[in-house]
Amino acid sequence: MARRSASERELAVHRQLMRFGEAESLATPMWEQRGTTVAAIEAQLARLWDVQSQTTSEGDQLVTEKGLPHARASVLNLIVTAANAETADRVVQTLLSLGIRHPSRAIVLVADHRAAGDPLDVRISTHCNTGGMDQICYEEVVLTVRGDKAEHLAGIVAPLLIHDLPTFTWWPGDPPFRDPVFDQLVELSDRLIVDSSDFGDLLAGLRRLAAIERRSGIGDLAWERLGPWQERIAQFFDAPRFRRYLPNLNRLIVRYAVPAMGSRRTRHAGVDAGLHTHLAPMAQPTLLAGWLAARLGWRRNRTLDPLLDGSMRLRLEGRHEMVDLRIQAEPTDQLPAGELTSVRLRSYGETGAAEFIIDRTGDEAVVATNADGMTALLRRITMEVPREAELLSQQLIDDQADPVYEAALHAATGFLAAARTEEAPALPVSPAQELGG
């Protein structure tokens, strides 16, 4: 398929972002200007909320509200990038779903330094939702930046932020880590939010995250997806009789979903048997292994099987036992690519081996424990795939660094670096990413 022209891509992004205006909560007429300036945008934002005092002929002070007759309740600034129409659709769906939970001044950037036309276009919409007894209102500012201005986004965005509020930058898709613009927006932010499942080269992306010099923390939606798995794994060892197995864990098998051969997804992508598992992101299984390794003090010993077709095997050195770590791709169409399908832990104890198992099929999972020579304890639980808005919402609660994530990130990076050899190259860019560019 031929690549679309820059103007066609820009039009597709614009059409997707126009869906902001379809929200029932739209509170004022949309303000749209082509070829505008940052000063004009600042002035319009001020007019939306301006309260002005006037003096009557009798000398009395009369307060006249020029802007919205509702409470403005922004609790944060949210900067979002939209590189293509697919990303723009995700941004629209997610921001509209956030609703009243995180009222913000959301600034959505569509930037292309190669594009011709007016350097700066803007569309401002305001939305109001009922929160308790009051109407809570917030803004969405969509900026289209072209030419040289697209290389200096920080100078455009910074004056539009609400002072004294934390600033979050959400970069959906595969961030341009080597682009100076990326560093500019990170520098403006108290927290950078990415989804490492979207990285075209997971190892390079994780390394870049680990090396970022930032004022505060990094949020990762792939890490957020692991919450239910981490909780279930921790619950295995809450019982005193199972806790003694924890230091002696000697095997961890993590399986994750990749498209089944012959499925509609693989046929659409034109994927052959030798490449199809490379298209599935390994962020979740690798971060889960990094989390357990960091918490239990496991260190890489040697590579047993290098990364091939999305699977790898390492030997780790634990405090008491050598640990066999296996990450395995599992073809299935029941879950999105990259979602975990199974976690299995094994340990030795005084009375023999113990196994702790979570096996997932669709939106359900079986949790099993087999230890002390007893019959496996089985229970079935719900494990739905969370929506992106739910994941982002959790990441907007706090702008502080997460030392547990950072430790898992460093461990996961080491595992991938050890498993990837010259014969196991970087994961290729997916067809969707390539066509979107």
C-alpha positions as CSV (number, residue, x, y, z in Angstrom):
1,M,0.0,0.0,0.0
2,A,1.4,3.4,-1.0
3,R,2.1,5.9,1.8
4,R,-0.4,8.7,2.1
5,S,0.8,12.3,1.5
6,A,1.4,14.6,4.5
7,S,-1.8,16.5,3.7
8,E,-3.9,13.4,3.6
9,R,-2.4,12.2,6.9
10,E,-3.0,15.6,8.5
11,L,-6.6,15.6,7.3
12,A,-7.2,12.1,8.8
13,V,-5.9,13.3,12.1
14,H,-8.0,16.4,12.0
15,R,-11.2,14.4,11.3
16,Q,-10.5,12.1,14.2
17,L,-9.8,15.0,16.6
18,M,-13.0,16.8,15.5
19,R,-14.8,14.1,17.5
20,F,-14.1,16.2,20.6
21,G,-16.9,18.5,19.5
22,E,-19.4,15.7,19.4
23,A,-19.4,15.3,23.2
24,E,-22.8,16.1,24.8
25,S,-20.9,18.0,27.5
26,L,-19.7,20.7,25.1
27,A,-20.3,23.9,27.0
28,T,-19.4,26.7,24.7
29,P,-19.2,27.1,20.9
30,M,-15.9,25.7,19.6
31,W,-13.3,28.4,18.9
32,E,-11.2,27.6,15.9
33,Q,-8.5,29.7,14.3
34,R,-6.0,29.1,11.5
35,G,-2.7,30.8,11.3
36,T,-3.0,32.1,14.9
37,T,-0.5,33.0,17.6
38,V,0.2,31.7,21.1
39,A,-0.8,35.2,22.5
40,A,-4.2,34.9,20.8
41,I,-4.7,31.4,22.2
42,E,-3.8,32.7,25.7
43,A,-6.3,35.5,25.4
44,Q,-9.1,33.2,24.3
45,L,-8.5,30.8,27.3
46,A,-8.5,33.8,29.6
47,R,-11.8,35.0,28.2
48,L,-13.5,31.7,28.9
49,W,-13.1,32.1,32.6
50,D,-12.6,35.9,33.0
51,V,-14.4,37.6,35.8
52,Q,-14.3,41.4,35.5
53,S,-15.2,44.2,37.9
54,Q,-17.0,47.3,36.5
55,T,-17.9,50.6,38.2
56,T,-21.5,51.8,37.9
57,S,-22.5,55.5,37.5
58,E,-23.2,55.6,41.2
59,G,-19.7,54.5,42.0
60,D,-20.7,50.9,43.1
61,Q,-18.6,47.9,42.1
62,L,-20.5,45.5,39.8
63,V,-19.0,42.1,39.1
64,T,-19.8,40.8,35.6
65,E,-18.8,37.3,34.6
66,K,-17.7,37.2,31.0
67,G,-16.9,33.5,30.8
68,L,-18.5,30.3,31.9
69,P,-21.0,30.5,34.8
70,H,-19.6,27.3,36.3
71,A,-16.8,26.1,38.5
72,R,-13.5,25.5,36.8
73,A,-11.9,22.5,38.4
74,S,-8.8,21.6,36.5
75,V,-6.5,19.6,38.7
76,L,-3.7,19.0,36.2
77,N,-2.3,19.9,32.8
78,L,-2.3,17.1,30.3
79,I,-0.1,17.3,27.2
80,V,-0.9,14.6,24.6
81,T,0.7,13.9,21.2
82,A,-1.1,12.6,18.2
83,A,1.2,11.5,15.4
84,N,-1.4,9.9,13.1
85,A,-5.1,9.2,12.7
86,E,-4.9,5.9,14.6
87,T,-3.3,7.7,17.6
88,A,-5.8,10.6,17.3
89,D,-8.7,8.1,17.6
90,R,-7.1,6.6,20.8
91,V,-6.6,10.1,22.2
92,V,-10.2,11.1,21.6
93,Q,-11.7,8.0,23.0
94,T,-9.5,8.1,26.1
95,L,-9.9,11.8,26.9
96,L,-13.7,11.7,26.5
97,S,-13.8,8.6,28.8
98,L,-11.8,10.4,31.5
99,G,-14.6,12.8,32.0
100,I,-15.1,14.3,35.4
101,R,-12.5,12.0,37.1
102,H,-9.5,14.1,36.0
103,P,-10.7,17.5,34.8
104,S,-7.7,19.1,33.2
105,R,-6.5,21.5,30.6
106,A,-5.7,19.0,27.9
107,I,-3.4,20.2,25.2
108,V,-3.3,17.8,22.2
109,L,-0.4,18.3,19.8
110,V,-0.4,17.4,16.1
111,A,3.1,18.4,15.0
112,D,4.8,17.9,11.6
113,H,8.0,19.9,10.8
114,R,7.8,18.7,7.2
115,A,4.2,20.0,6.6
116,A,3.5,23.2,4.7
117,G,0.8,25.7,5.5
118,D,-0.1,28.0,8.4
119,P,2.4,27.4,11.3
120,L,-0.2,27.2,14.0
121,D,-3.9,26.3,14.0
122,V,-6.0,25.8,17.1
123,R,-9.3,24.5,18.2
124,I,-10.5,25.1,21.8
125,S,-13.5,23.3,23.3
126,T,-14.9,23.5,26.8
127,H,-16.8,20.7,28.5
128,C,-18.9,20.7,31.7
129,N,-20.1,17.8,33.7
130,T,-22.1,17.6,36.9
131,G,-20.0,16.9,39.9
132,G,-22.0,16.8,43.1
133,M,-24.0,20.0,43.3
134,D,-21.8,21.9,40.9
135,Q,-21.0,22.0,37.2
136,I,-17.3,21.2,36.7
137,C,-15.8,22.6,33.5
138,Y,-12.5,22.0,31.8
139,E,-10.8,22.7,28.4
140,E,-9.4,20.8,25.5
141,V,-6.9,22.6,23.3
142,V,-6.0,21.0,20.0
143,L,-2.9,22.5,18.4
144,T,-1.7,21.7,14.8
145,V,1.9,22.9,14.5
146,R,3.7,22.9,11.1
147,G,7.2,23.7,9.8
148,D,9.9,25.1,12.0
149,K,7.5,25.7,14.9
150,A,7.0,22.0,15.2
151,E,10.6,21.8,16.3
152,H,10.0,24.1,19.3
153,L,6.9,22.8,20.9
154,A,7.9,23.6,24.4
155,G,7.8,27.4,23.6
156,I,4.3,27.0,22.3
157,V,2.9,24.8,25.1
158,A,4.5,26.3,28.1
159,P,2.6,29.6,28.1
160,L,-0.7,27.7,27.8
161,L,-0.3,25.6,31.0
162,I,-2.1,26.4,34.2
163,H,0.5,27.5,36.7
164,D,0.8,25.7,40.0
165,L,-0.8,22.5,38.7
166,P,1.2,19.3,37.9
167,T,1.9,18.7,34.2
168,F,1.6,15.2,32.7
169,T,2.7,14.3,29.2
170,W,1.0,11.3,27.7
171,W,2.8,10.0,24.6
172,P,0.7,7.3,23.0
173,G,2.3,5.1,20.3
174,D,6.0,4.7,19.9
175,P,7.7,7.9,21.2
176,P,10.5,9.5,19.1
177,F,13.1,9.1,21.8
178,R,15.9,10.6,19.7
179,D,13.9,13.7,18.7
180,P,14.8,16.8,20.7
181,V,11.1,17.7,20.8
182,F,10.6,14.6,23.0
183,D,13.2,15.9,25.5
184,Q,11.5,19.4,25.4
185,L,8.1,18.0,26.5
186,V,9.6,15.7,29.1
187,E,11.4,18.7,30.6
188,L,8.0,20.5,30.9
189,S,6.5,17.6,32.7
190,D,6.2,16.3,36.2
191,R,5.3,12.9,34.9
192,L,5.8,11.2,31.5
193,I,3.3,8.5,30.6
194,V,4.0,5.9,27.8
195,D,2.8,2.4,26.9
196,S,5.9,0.3,26.4
197,S,3.7,-2.3,24.6
198,D,3.7,0.2,21.7
199,F,7.5,0.5,21.4
200,G,8.9,-0.6,18.0
201,D,12.1,-1.7,19.7
202,L,11.3,-2.7,23.3
203,L,14.9,-2.9,24.5
204,A,15.9,0.5,23.1
205,G,12.7,2.0,24.5
206,L,13.2,0.6,28.0
207,R,16.8,1.7,28.0
208,R,15.7,5.2,27.1
209,L,13.1,5.3,29.8
210,A,15.7,4.2,32.4
211,A,18.1,6.9,31.3
212,I,15.7,9.8,31.2
213,E,16.7,12.7,33.4
214,R,13.4,14.0,34.8
215,R,11.9,16.0,37.6
216,S,9.6,13.2,38.7
217,G,8.3,9.9,37.6
218,I,7.5,7.8,34.6
219,G,4.1,6.1,34.1
220,D,3.8,3.0,31.9
221,L,0.4,1.6,30.9
222,A,1.9,-1.8,30.3
223,W,3.0,-1.8,33.9
224,E,-0.4,-0.7,35.0
225,R,-2.0,-3.7,33.2
226,L,0.1,-6.0,35.4
227,G,-1.6,-4.9,38.6
228,P,-4.1,-7.8,38.8
229,W,-1.3,-10.3,38.1
230,Q,1.0,-8.8,40.8
231,E,-1.9,-8.9,43.3
232,R,-2.7,-12.6,42.6
233,I,1.0,-13.6,42.8
234,A,1.4,-11.8,46.1
235,Q,-1.7,-13.5,47.5
236,F,-0.2,-16.9,46.9
237,F,2.3,-16.2,49.7
238,D,0.0,-14.4,52.1
239,A,-0.7,-17.7,53.8
240,P,2.0,-18.6,56.3
241,R,2.2,-22.2,55.2
242,F,3.1,-21.0,51.6
243,R,5.4,-18.2,52.6
244,R,8.3,-20.5,53.3
245,Y,8.3,-21.4,49.6
246,L,9.0,-17.8,48.5
247,P,12.8,-17.7,49.0
248,N,13.2,-21.1,47.3
249,L,11.5,-20.3,44.0
250,N,13.5,-21.9,41.2
251,R,11.3,-21.5,38.1
252,L,9.2,-18.8,36.5
253,I,7.3,-19.3,33.3
254,V,5.5,-16.3,31.8
255,R,3.4,-16.8,28.6
256,Y,1.8,-14.0,26.6
257,A,-0.5,-13.8,23.6
258,V,0.6,-13.5,20.0
259,P,-1.7,-13.7,17.0
260,A,-2.5,-17.3,16.0
261,M,-1.3,-18.2,12.5
262,G,-4.0,-17.9,9.9
263,S,-6.0,-15.5,12.0
264,R,-7.6,-12.4,10.5
265,R,-5.0,-10.3,12.2
266,T,-2.0,-12.1,10.8
267,R,-3.5,-12.3,7.3
268,H,-4.3,-8.6,7.4
269,A,-0.7,-7.8,8.4
270,G,0.8,-10.1,5.8
271,V,2.7,-12.0,8.5
272,D,4.5,-15.2,7.8
273,A,5.4,-18.0,10.3
274,G,8.9,-16.7,10.9
275,L,7.9,-13.2,11.9
276,H,4.5,-13.3,13.4
277,T,5.6,-13.5,17.0
278,H,7.9,-10.5,16.5
279,L,4.9,-8.3,16.1
280,A,3.6,-9.0,19.6
281,P,4.9,-6.7,22.3
282,M,6.9,-8.3,25.1
283,A,6.6,-5.5,27.5
284,Q,4.2,-7.1,30.0
285,P,5.9,-10.5,30.4
286,T,9.3,-8.9,30.6
287,L,8.3,-6.3,33.1
288,L,6.6,-8.9,35.3
289,A,9.7,-11.0,35.3
290,G,11.7,-7.8,36.1
291,W,9.3,-7.1,39.0
292,L,9.7,-10.5,40.6
293,A,13.5,-10.4,40.1
294,A,13.8,-7.0,41.7
295,R,11.6,-7.9,44.7
296,L,13.3,-11.2,45.3
297,G,16.9,-10.2,44.5
298,W,17.4,-12.4,41.4
299,R,20.3,-11.6,39.1
300,R,21.1,-12.7,35.6
301,N,23.5,-15.6,35.5
302,R,23.5,-16.7,31.8
303,T,21.4,-17.0,28.7
304,L,20.1,-20.4,28.0
305,D,18.0,-19.7,24.9
306,P,18.4,-16.3,23.1
307,L,15.4,-14.3,22.0
308,L,13.8,-16.0,19.1
309,D,10.2,-15.8,17.8
310,G,9.2,-13.8,20.9
311,S,10.5,-16.4,23.4
312,M,13.6,-16.6,25.5
313,R,15.1,-18.5,28.5
314,L,17.6,-17.2,31.1
315,R,19.2,-18.6,34.2
316,L,19.0,-16.3,37.2
317,E,20.9,-16.4,40.5
318,G,18.6,-16.2,43.5
319,R,19.5,-15.8,47.1
320,H,19.0,-19.5,47.7
321,E,18.4,-21.2,44.4
322,M,19.2,-20.9,40.7
323,V,16.0,-19.7,38.9
324,D,14.9,-20.9,35.4
325,L,13.2,-17.9,33.7
326,R,11.2,-18.7,30.6
327,I,9.2,-16.1,28.6
328,Q,7.1,-17.8,25.9
329,A,4.9,-16.6,23.1
330,E,1.5,-18.4,23.0
331,P,-0.6,-18.1,19.8
332,T,-4.2,-17.2,20.5
333,D,-7.0,-15.0,19.3
334,Q,-8.8,-14.8,22.6
335,L,-6.6,-11.9,23.9
336,P,-4.9,-8.9,22.4
337,A,-1.3,-9.4,21.5
338,G,1.0,-8.8,24.5
339,E,-1.5,-9.7,27.2
340,L,-0.4,-12.3,29.7
341,T,-1.9,-15.7,29.4
342,S,-0.2,-17.7,32.1
343,V,2.2,-17.3,35.0
344,R,3.7,-20.4,36.7
345,L,6.0,-20.5,39.7
346,R,7.7,-23.5,41.1
347,S,9.6,-23.9,44.4
348,Y,11.2,-26.6,46.6
349,G,10.3,-27.1,50.2
350,E,11.0,-29.5,53.0
351,T,8.1,-31.7,51.9
352,G,8.7,-31.5,48.1
353,A,7.9,-29.2,45.2
354,A,5.2,-26.6,45.2
355,E,3.5,-24.9,42.1
356,F,1.6,-21.6,42.0
357,I,-0.3,-21.2,38.8
358,I,-2.5,-18.5,37.0
359,D,-3.9,-19.7,33.7
360,R,-6.0,-17.2,31.7
361,T,-8.5,-17.8,28.9
362,G,-10.3,-14.7,27.6
363,D,-11.7,-12.7,30.5
364,E,-11.4,-15.6,33.0
365,A,-8.4,-17.2,34.8
366,V,-7.9,-20.2,37.0
367,V,-5.8,-19.7,40.1
368,A,-4.2,-22.9,41.4
369,T,-1.9,-23.9,44.2
370,N,-0.4,-27.4,44.5
371,A,1.9,-27.8,47.5
372,D,2.6,-30.0,50.6
373,G,1.5,-33.1,48.7
374,M,-2.1,-31.7,48.7
375,T,-4.5,-31.7,45.9
376,A,-4.4,-28.4,43.9
377,L,-6.5,-25.6,45.2
378,L,-8.5,-24.2,42.3
379,R,-10.6,-21.1,42.0
380,R,-11.9,-19.2,39.0
381,I,-11.6,-15.4,38.8
382,T,-12.5,-12.6,36.4
383,M,-9.6,-10.9,34.6
384,E,-10.9,-8.5,32.0
385,V,-8.6,-6.5,29.7
386,P,-8.8,-2.9,31.1
387,R,-9.6,0.0,28.8
388,E,-6.9,2.5,28.1
389,A,-8.9,5.3,29.8
390,E,-8.9,3.3,33.0
391,L,-5.1,2.7,32.8
392,L,-4.4,6.4,32.1
393,S,-6.7,7.4,34.9
394,Q,-4.7,5.5,37.4
395,Q,-1.5,7.1,36.2
396,L,-2.9,10.6,36.6
397,I,-3.5,10.2,40.4
398,D,0.1,10.8,41.4
399,D,3.1,12.5,39.8
400,Q,5.7,11.0,42.0
401,A,8.4,8.5,40.9
402,D,7.6,4.8,41.4
403,P,10.7,3.0,42.7
404,V,9.1,-0.4,42.3
405,Y,8.5,0.2,38.6
406,E,12.0,1.7,38.1
407,A,13.6,-1.4,39.7
408,A,11.5,-3.7,37.5
409,L,12.4,-1.5,34.4
410,H,16.1,-1.9,35.1
411,A,15.8,-5.7,35.6
412,A,13.7,-6.1,32.5
413,T,16.2,-4.1,30.4
414,G,19.0,-6.4,31.6
415,F,17.0,-9.5,30.7
416,L,16.2,-8.3,27.2
417,A,19.8,-7.2,26.6
418,A,21.1,-10.6,27.7
419,A,18.7,-12.5,25.5
420,R,19.0,-10.5,22.3
421,T,22.0,-11.5,20.2
422,E,23.1,-10.6,16.7
423,E,21.0,-13.5,15.4
424,A,18.0,-12.0,17.3
425,P,17.5,-8.5,15.9
426,A,15.4,-5.7,17.2
427,L,11.6,-6.2,16.8
428,P,10.5,-4.7,13.5
429,V,8.0,-1.9,13.2
430,S,4.5,-3.3,12.9
431,P,2.5,-2.6,9.6
432,A,0.1,-0.3,11.5
433,Q,3.0,1.8,12.9
434,E,4.7,2.0,9.5
435,L,1.5,3.0,7.6
436,G,0.7,5.6,10.2
437,G,4.0,7.3,9.8
